[in-house]
Amino acid sequence: MTTEDEPRYRAVHAYLSDDAHETWQEVATEYGVSVSGLIEALGADLGAPVDEQVIAPRLPELIKRARRVDADRRRRAGRPSRA
């Protein structure tokens, strides 16, 4: 039984390339944290005011890379692009 004071957790599901999966696992192991801890910390950072974000200076570059990954996956899957 949970109360309203207890934090709720919801799953995020992602399909990653073998290389990306391995990288997430290696980084988590190297720093002694879980992959979910890394994802939650990144999410909190992205939700912070821009002047307080650690990742803000690199975010436009990361978004560009993410769009490329998404487009490549759609092409490989034969799905039409949503552009």
N, C-alpha and C positions, 0 to 999 in steps of 0.2 A: 504494500500500500504506500502511495506517495502523497506527500502534502504539497500545498501550494508553495511552501518555502523551499522545497527541494528543487535543485536544477533538473530540467528535463533534457534528455539527450535524444537526438534523432540521427539516423544513419544517412551518410552520404555515400553513394555508390558510384564508382568510376571504373571504366575499363582503360587500362594504361598499357602502353607498349612494354615489352619485357625490360627494355633499358630504363624507362621512366620508373617502373615499379622497383627495379633493383636500386636505382638512385635514391628513391624515397626511403627504402629500407636501410641502405647504407648510411645515409645522413642521420636518420633517427638513431641507429645503433651508435654511430660515432659520437653523438651528443647526449646519448642516454635518455632519449625521450621516445614517445610513441609517434607513429605517423599521424594518428588522430590528434595528438597534442600539437604537432606542427601545423596541421590544417586549421585547427581551432585558433591557434595564435595568429596565423596569417589572416583568417577571417576577422578576428578582432582588430587587427591592424588596419585592414581595409575599411572597417566600419568606423575607425577613429577619424577625427578631423584631419584634413590633409596635412596641416602643418605639424601634426603629431605622428604621422605615419612614418614607419621606417622604410617601407617599400615604395612609397610614393614616387621617388625620383625614377624608379625603374618600371613602374606600372605601365606606361604607354608601350614600352618595348615588350613587356610580358604579354600584354593584350594582343599585340601584333603577332607574336609567336603563337598564342592560343588560337587566333583566327586561322593561321596557316595550318595548324594541326587539325582543326575542325574541318577545314576545306579539303585537306588531303584525305581525311577519313571518309568524307562524303563521296569524293571521287572514287576511292577504292571500293566503296560499298555500292557504287552505281546510283546513289540517291541524288536527286536534283538539288542544286544549291538554293538557298533562301535569299539570295542577294537582291 
